[in-house]
Amino acid sequence: MTEHGRQPVERQLPTEEARDLISLVRELAEREIAPRAAEEEAAGRFPRDLFRLLSDSGLLGLPYPEKFGGGDQPYEVYLQVLEELAAARLTVGLGVSVHTLACHALATFGTEEQRTEHLPDMLGGGLLGAYCLSEPASGSDAASLRTRAVRDGDDWVLNGTKAWITHGGVADFYTVLARTGGEGPRGVTAFLVPGDAEGLSAAAPERKMGMNGSPTAQLHFDGVRVPDARRLGDEGQGFTVALAALDAGRLGIAACALGVAQAALDEAVAYVAERRQFGRPIGDFQGLRFMLADMATQIEAGRALYLGAARRRDAGLPYAKQAAMAKLFCTDTAMRVTTDAVQLLGGYGYTVDFPVERYMREAKVLQIVEGTNQIQRVVIGRHLVGPESR
């Protein structure tokens, strides 16, 4: 595998502590994550040891309170950490984003007792989480989910199937949305389900075009019994819990997308500086320079967009519209930039000897997860002109 070293990104960081944190992440990514990425993705190996290392380094709970084992970092900083991790390997960056998403319901809607009991292990105890909303027949229409939880004394009994679950079968805990009442969003409740719960099983991982090191699988709930003490939020509040988590999660996907795009740009810049045709480096040709300029401009614009949304979140301002815009723009940018990177490398870009073909395959899924980009346009449109009349 031929892979050029990445150029450090000029980052807007609010404190000296944040600058030190980014330096630590870059060093860890260059030493522990990037060298293994190509081989393990090709082999479909999940790097569980890297997530333990990230946990030991305090990187699995960055945006959560320090008193529960988190890092007390603003989202503005956490997202730039995600970008650095995703640039080294999307399986790792996206995995941290999914773990953060899985912790969100407990951290935001859990009781003080629940957070004290569970969050320290989830944020710094080596555990890995997953988020269970989608189902085989319930994707973009998440409110139509069919997995059901029925009250039985002090317990709830869960039956149903979840689909497209990142970390499915390898996670230590799952944040699960299940139907406890009637149809529609008001009948949904959130639960914290242990990964080793009796009656919980995972199907074989999906065979995907990219991110083969990250397992994506269906989860089957066959009479899974969960104490009421593991219910997150009020009964029937689950859809509100889910949407709040998704707003934050979309910013994580935006940051990961720009990590992949930046890695592809770095590879393309290094290649055109070395490759010679017609007696000179191909980087001398204006047409290629224009492509690189467009790629770099799109990345900078996307970074400004996700950071602006993150700062709104950190300030306690509404940010759902901006999160949808960031997810939409950054993931579309990743697809364009990685496709152009393959083109700039020519035939070499189409081979596995260079990483840009992997970046292109990985970028595609980012336009789908955490709400497709068509759904993001629906969300943005509703913020602009209100709900559809029907």
C-alpha positions in Angstrom: 0.0 0.0 0.0 1.4 3.3 -1.0 0.1 6.1 1.2 1.5 9.5 1.7 1.7 11.2 5.1 -1.1 13.7 5.9 -0.5 17.4 6.2 -1.6 18.9 9.5 -4.9 20.8 9.1 -4.9 24.4 10.4 -7.5 24.2 13.2 -9.5 26.7 15.1 -9.2 25.6 18.7 -10.4 27.6 21.6 -7.9 26.6 24.3 -4.3 25.3 24.8 -5.8 22.1 26.2 -7.7 21.6 23.0 -4.5 22.1 20.9 -2.7 19.6 23.0 -5.6 17.2 22.6 -5.5 17.4 18.8 -1.7 16.9 18.9 -2.3 13.7 20.9 -4.9 12.4 18.5 -2.8 13.1 15.5 0.2 11.3 17.0 -2.0 8.3 18.1 -3.6 8.2 14.6 -0.3 8.2 12.8 1.3 5.6 15.0 -1.6 3.2 15.9 -4.5 3.7 13.4 -3.4 4.6 9.9 -0.6 2.0 9.5 -3.1 -0.9 9.9 -6.1 0.6 8.1 -5.7 -0.7 4.6 -4.8 -4.3 5.6 -7.5 -4.6 8.2 -10.2 -3.1 6.0 -9.3 -5.5 3.2 -9.5 -8.4 5.6 -12.7 -7.1 7.3 -11.1 -7.1 10.7 -12.8 -5.0 13.4 -10.1 -3.1 15.5 -11.6 -3.6 18.9 -8.2 -3.1 20.5 -8.0 0.4 19.1 -11.3 1.3 20.8 -9.9 0.1 24.1 -6.9 2.3 23.5 -9.1 5.3 22.7 -11.0 4.6 25.9 -7.8 4.4 27.9 -6.7 7.7 26.3 -10.0 9.4 27.3 -11.2 9.8 23.8 -14.5 7.9 24.0 -16.3 10.4 26.2 -15.0 13.8 25.1 -18.3 15.8 24.9 -19.7 14.4 28.2 -19.3 15.7 31.8 -16.0 15.0 33.6 -17.8 13.9 36.8 -19.2 10.9 34.8 -15.8 10.0 33.2 -16.1 12.3 30.2 -13.8 14.9 28.8 -15.9 18.0 29.3 -14.9 19.2 25.8 -17.1 21.4 23.7 -18.6 19.9 20.5 -16.4 22.3 18.5 -13.3 20.4 19.8 -14.9 16.9 19.8 -15.8 17.1 16.2 -12.3 18.1 15.1 -11.0 15.0 17.0 -13.5 12.9 15.0 -12.2 14.4 11.8 -8.6 13.5 12.6 -9.6 9.9 13.5 -11.7 9.5 10.4 -8.9 10.8 8.2 -6.7 8.0 9.5 -9.5 5.3 9.3 -13.2 5.9 8.9 -14.0 2.7 10.8 -12.5 4.3 13.9 -13.8 7.8 13.4 -17.3 6.7 12.7 -17.1 4.1 15.5 -16.4 6.9 18.0 -19.3 8.9 16.6 -21.7 5.9 16.9 -20.5 5.3 20.5 -21.1 8.9 21.4 -24.5 8.7 19.8 -25.3 5.5 21.9 -24.4 7.4 25.1 -26.5 10.4 24.3 -29.8 9.2 25.5 -28.5 8.2 28.9 -26.4 11.4 29.3 -29.2 13.7 28.3 -32.4 12.0 29.4 -31.3 9.6 32.1 -31.8 10.2 35.8 -28.9 11.1 38.0 -28.9 7.6 39.4 -28.8 6.0 35.9 -25.9 8.3 34.8 -23.9 7.6 38.0 -24.3 3.9 37.6 -23.7 3.5 33.9 -21.9 6.4 32.3 -18.4 6.0 33.8 -18.0 2.5 32.3 -19.6 3.7 29.0 -17.3 6.7 28.7 -14.0 5.5 30.1 -14.3 1.8 31.1 -13.5 0.2 27.8 -17.1 -0.4 26.8 -18.4 0.2 23.2 -21.9 1.1 22.3 -24.4 1.0 19.4 -27.6 2.8 18.5 -30.6 0.8 17.5 -33.3 2.8 15.7 -33.6 1.5 12.1 -35.4 -1.8 11.2 -35.8 -3.8 8.0 -39.0 -2.0 7.1 -38.3 1.2 9.0 -35.5 3.4 7.7 -36.2 7.0 6.8 -39.7 6.5 8.3 -38.3 5.8 11.7 -41.6 6.5 13.5 -43.0 3.3 12.0 -40.7 1.0 13.9 -42.2 -2.3 15.0 -39.9 -3.7 17.7 -42.1 -3.8 20.7 -41.5 -3.6 24.5 -44.3 -4.9 26.7 -44.4 -4.2 30.5 -44.1 -7.2 32.7 -44.0 -6.2 36.4 -40.7 -4.3 37.0 -39.4 -5.4 33.6 -40.0 -4.7 29.9 -39.9 -7.6 27.4 -38.5 -6.7 23.9 -39.3 -8.5 20.7 -38.4 -7.5 17.2 -35.5 -6.9 14.8 -33.2 -3.9 14.3 -31.3 -3.4 11.1 -28.1 -1.6 9.8 -26.7 -1.5 13.3 -23.0 -0.3 13.4 -21.2 -2.5 16.0 -24.0 -5.0 15.8 -22.9 -8.1 17.6 -19.7 -6.6 19.1 -21.1 -3.8 21.2 -21.2 -4.0 25.0 -24.5 -2.0 25.2 -27.2 -0.9 22.9 -29.5 2.2 23.1 -32.7 0.7 21.7 -35.9 2.4 20.5 -39.0 0.2 20.9 -42.7 0.7 20.6 -44.5 0.7 24.0 -47.8 2.4 22.9 -49.8 3.1 19.8 -48.7 3.9 16.3 -46.6 6.9 15.5 -43.8 8.8 17.3 -45.6 9.1 20.6 -45.7 5.4 21.2 -41.9 4.9 21.3 -39.6 4.5 24.4 -35.8 4.3 24.8 -34.0 1.5 26.7 -30.4 0.7 27.6 -29.8 -3.0 26.8 -26.7 -4.9 27.8 -24.9 -6.5 24.9 -25.0 -9.9 26.6 -28.7 -9.9 27.4 -30.4 -13.2 27.1 -32.5 -13.5 24.0 -30.4 -10.9 22.1 -28.5 -12.2 19.0 -26.8 -10.7 15.9 -27.1 -11.9 12.4 -24.0 -12.3 10.2 -22.6 -8.9 9.3 -23.7 -7.3 6.0 -21.4 -7.5 3.0 -20.7 -3.9 2.1 -18.8 -2.0 -0.6 -16.7 -0.2 2.0 -16.0 0.0 5.7 -15.5 -3.7 5.8 -13.7 -3.5 9.2 -16.8 -2.0 10.8 -19.5 -4.7 11.4 -23.0 -3.7 10.4 -25.6 -6.3 11.3 -29.2 -7.0 12.2 -30.1 -7.5 15.9 -32.8 -9.9 17.0 -34.7 -9.4 20.2 -36.4 -12.6 21.3 -38.0 -12.0 24.7 -35.2 -9.8 25.9 -36.0 -8.7 29.4 -34.9 -5.2 30.5 -35.5 -3.8 34.0 -37.6 -0.6 34.1 -34.5 1.0 35.7 -32.9 0.8 32.3 -35.7 2.8 30.6 -34.3 6.1 29.4 -36.6 9.1 29.7 -40.3 8.9 30.2 -42.5 6.2 28.6 -43.5 7.4 25.1 -40.6 10.0 25.0 -38.4 7.8 22.9 -38.8 9.6 19.6 -37.8 12.9 21.1 -34.8 11.1 22.6 -34.0 9.7 19.1 -34.3 13.0 17.3 -32.1 14.8 19.8 -29.4 12.2 19.4 -29.6 12.3 15.7 -29.1 16.1 15.5 -25.8 15.6 17.4 -24.9 12.5 15.5 -25.3 14.3 12.1 -22.5 16.6 13.1 -20.4 13.6 13.9 -21.0 12.2 10.4 -20.2 15.6 8.9 -16.8 15.7 10.7 -16.0 12.1 9.6 -16.9 13.0 6.0 -14.4 15.8 6.0 -11.8 13.6 7.5 -12.1 11.2 4.6 -12.2 14.1 2.1 -9.1 15.7 3.6 -7.2 12.4 3.5 -8.1 12.1 -0.2 -7.0 15.7 -1.0 -3.7 15.2 0.8 -3.1 12.0 -1.2 -3.9 13.8 -4.5 -1.7 16.8 -3.7 1.2 14.5 -2.9 0.7 12.5 -6.0 0.5 15.3 -8.5 3.7 16.8 -7.1 5.6 13.5 -7.8 4.0 12.2 -11.0 5.7 13.4 -14.2 4.3 13.5 -17.7 5.5 15.5 -20.7 8.7 16.3 -18.9 7.3 18.0 -15.8 5.2 17.3 -12.7 1.5 17.0 -13.5 0.9 19.4 -10.7 2.1 22.1 -13.2 -1.0 21.7 -15.3 -3.6 24.3 -14.7 -6.6 21.9 -15.2 -5.4 19.7 -12.3 -4.6 22.7 -10.1 -8.2 23.9 -10.6 -9.5 20.5 -9.5 -7.4 20.6 -6.3 -8.5 24.2 -5.7 -12.1 23.2 -5.9 -11.6 20.2 -3.6 -9.8 22.3 -1.0 -12.4 25.0 -1.1 -15.3 22.6 -0.6 -13.5 21.0 2.4 -12.9 24.4 4.0 -16.5 25.4 3.4 -17.8 22.2 5.0 -15.5 22.6 8.0 -16.8 26.1 8.6 -20.4 24.8 8.3 -20.0 22.0 10.8 -18.0 24.1 13.2 -20.6 26.9 13.1 -23.3 24.3 13.9 -21.2 22.9 16.8 -20.7 26.4 18.3 -24.5 26.9 18.2 -24.9 23.7 20.1 -22.2 24.6 22.6 -23.9 28.0 23.2 -27.3 26.2 23.9 -28.9 27.6 20.7 -31.1 25.6 18.3 -29.0 23.8 15.7 -31.1 21.1 14.1 -31.3 23.0 10.8 -27.5 23.7 10.8 -26.8 20.1 11.7 -28.8 18.9 8.7 -27.0 21.4 6.4 -23.6 20.3 7.7 -24.4 16.6 7.2 -25.8 17.2 3.7 -22.9 19.5 2.5 -20.0 17.6 4.1 -21.0 14.2 2.9 -21.7 15.4 -0.6 -18.3 17.1 -0.5 -16.7 13.8 0.6 -18.2 12.0 -2.3 -17.1 14.7 -4.8 -13.6 15.1 -3.4 -12.9 11.3 -3.2 -14.2 10.8 -6.8 -11.9 13.6 -8.0 -9.0 12.2 -6.1 -9.4 8.9 -8.0 -9.5 10.8 -11.3 -6.4 12.8 -10.4 -4.5 9.6 -9.8 -5.7 8.1 -13.1 -5.3 4.3 -13.4 -3.4 4.2 -10.1 -6.4 5.7 -8.3 -8.5 2.8 -9.4 -6.1 0.2 -7.8 -5.9 -0.9 -4.2 -2.2 0.1 -4.2 -3.4 3.6 -3.4 -5.9 4.5 -0.7 -8.1 6.8 -2.7 -10.3 4.0 -4.1 -11.0 3.0 -0.5 -11.9 6.6 0.4 -14.3 6.8 -2.5 -16.1 3.6 -1.5 -16.3 4.6 2.1 -17.5 8.1 1.4 -20.7 6.8 -0.2 -22.2 5.4 3.0 -21.9 8.8 4.7 -24.6 10.1 2.4 -26.9 7.4 3.7 -26.3 7.0 7.5 -27.9 9.2 10.2 -30.6 10.1 7.7 -30.1 10.1 4.0 -29.2 13.3 2.3 -32.7 13.5 0.8 -34.1 13.4 4.4 -31.7 16.2 5.3 -33.2 18.3 2.6 -36.7 17.5 4.0 -35.5 18.7 7.4 -34.0 21.9 6.1 -37.1 22.6 4.0 -39.3 22.2 7.1 -37.2 24.7 9.0 -37.5 27.2 6.1 -41.2 26.9 5.1 -42.8 24.7 7.8 -44.2 21.2 7.6 -45.8 19.9 4.4 -49.5 20.5 4.2 -51.4 17.3 4.2 
